[in-house]
Amino acid sequence: MAVQASNGKFATPVAPVCDDDSCSLSTTSSALFATCNARTIDNTENRGLTVCPKQVTTLTTVSDFSTDFCSDIVPSMCVNLTCGAPSIYANFKTGLDVGCESGLAGSTGPNACINSPGSWAVIFGAWVGGADFGVGNSKLINTVSCLIEYGNISISQTGTNPPRVKRNSFKRSPYALDSYNSSISNVRTFIWDESAPTTPYYFTLRVVGTGWNDMYRQPFAAGLLGNDASNNAEHVARQIEDNFDWATMGAFARIPNASDVVTSTRTSTRVYVYNELVLLILLVPFLGSLLGTWGRWVVGSDDDAVGYDPQTWSWVRVYPDISKQRVPGYLSSQILVARYKGG
C-alpha cells in the first residue's frame, strides 16, 4: 500500500500531534533508507523489443537473444533482457548475494557484504521503454541499483501538514539485526529465499507484438516504470528512494508515540519597538520652526516696555509686533520681551 501510494504521488499520512501551524514537531525514527544509482546503456541489440537485430539461423544461440545486466552494489545479482516474441523488456530483483552471505565476498570495500550491520537488501532492475506502444526511448537500456539500509532518520512536521524526512540526517545502524532493538528486525523475511518474489520490487515483464503485456497484471510495476515503461533510470531511482521515505513517514504518522517526539508551540505577542521615523516626524516641524525664526527676533529694550531690564530673565514670552504698541506698567524680572524685526 505504501509503495502504491507513493507511486501515485499521494500525500503521506499526518501524525495526530499538532492542530495548527503554530505547533511543530521533530523526532528521530527507525527507518529503511534507500540509496539508488541510475545508469543508461545504448540498446544496440534490440533488447526488450519484439524484433531481434539478427535473423534466426542454425547457428543462432540463446545468448544471441538475451543479455545479462548486474548490480554495481552486489555484482552477483543479475537480471536479463531478451528480444523476440515474447521479449523480456523489464526485469527487477530483490534479495541478498548468496556468496556474500556465506562470507566469500568479504566485508569491506564498495561491494561489502550486505549482511553487515545496517545493511538490509539490494534492489536491482533493468528495463527498456517503448517496447509495446513506442512511448518510451527503446534505444536506451535503463538500470537502477539500490542499497536498502536500516537505521534512524530525522522527521519533522508542521501543524497538520504531512511529515517530511531529512535525508541527509540518516544514520546507519551499527548493530546487526539480531541485536537491533526495533520492529524493523521483525520484517526482514521479505528478502529471504522463497519470500523474495513476493516483494513489490521483484517482477518480470514480457510483451508480444499481438498486444499481450505482463504490465497489465503488475500495477506496481506500471506505477514505478510509467506508461509503456517510459520512465527513465534517474526518475525510477528517485521514485524508489521516495517510496521508502514515504513508508517511513507513514509508519511514524500511524504510531508517533513509538518515537521520542519533541513538540514546539509558537505564540504571538504584540511588542512595541522604537522606530526612528517617528522621531524624524517630530523633529522636522521643530527644525522648520527654529530655522524659520532664526535671526528674525531680537531682545527688546526700555523703548518697548517701561522698566524693562533684559539682563534679568529666566524664561521667554514673545510678543510679535510689540514695537508698534506700548506696554503699560512695570514688567516683572521673570519676563523677556522681544520684538520681530522681519519685514
Number of C-alpha atoms within 10 A of each C-alpha: 8 18 21 16 16 21 22 12 14 11 13 21 18 21 23 12 18 19 12 12 13 13 17 21 18 19 18 20 23 23 26 23 29 24 18 22 18 17 15 17 11 12 16 11 18 26 30 35 29 21 20 18 15 11 8 11 7 6 6 11 10 8 9 15 21 19 16 12 19 18 22 16 21 27 11 15 22 18 19 20 25 26 24 20 16 19 25 26 30 30 24 23 24 23 23 23 20 14 13 19 15 11 13 10 16 13 15 9 8 9 15 16 24 22 18 17 19 21 24 24 23 25 25 27 28 27 31 32 27 21 30 23 13 12 15 19 18 24 18 21 25 26 26 26 26 24 19 19 22 27 23 19 22 18 20 19 22 22 19 17 18 16 24 18 22 11 15 8 12 20 18 17 18 13 15 16 20 10 9 17 12 14 9 15 15 12 8 13 11 17 21 13 10 9 12 17 17 12 13 18 22 18 19 21 23 24 23 18 16 9 9 12 19 19 22 11 10 14 12 20 25 19 21 24 22 19 17 20 28 23 22 23 25 16 15 23 21 16 20 23 19 20 21 20 25 25 21 24 26 20 19 23 20 13 11 18 11 12 13 11 16 11 15 12 12 9 6 6 6 5 5 6 6 7 8 8 9 9 10 11 10 10 12 11 11 12 10 11 11 11 11 10 11 10 11 12 14 13 12 20 17 11 11 19 20 14 15 20 17 16 8 12 13 9 9 11 10 15 13 13 12 16 17 9 9 11 13 10 10 10 15 12 15 12 17 22 22 22 19 18 12 10 4
